[in-house]
Amino acid sequence: MANKKNKRKSKNKNVTGAPPENPISNSPPPPPVPPEETIIPNIAEVEKEAFDLATAAFEKHRFDRDVAEEMKNEFDNRYGPSWHCIVGRDFGN
């Protein structure tokens, strides 16, 4: 009987006989990744682009959601992520 117990114990050990390690729990958390910065050279130019883009998007789309999506995607493509755009009525109420 003693031989059977020893055989069972040896199956649970790794090759070196040490208990299995969990590298994730023993490791410190990774350092935070600094956000990528996007430098916008001329804010007046960007404001004009936003106005022109909004005008075209309102002419093209019927729903505010579609206008916001088009503007957000266009700004992401031009200036890098991550832009947010909210289009709607009654935000002041």
Buried (B, 14 or more C-beta within 10 A) or exposed (E): EEEEEEEEEEEEEEEEEEEEEEEEEEEEEEEEEEEEEEEEEEEEEBEEBBEEBBEBBBEEBEEBEBBBBBBBEBBBEEEEEEBEBEBEEEEEE
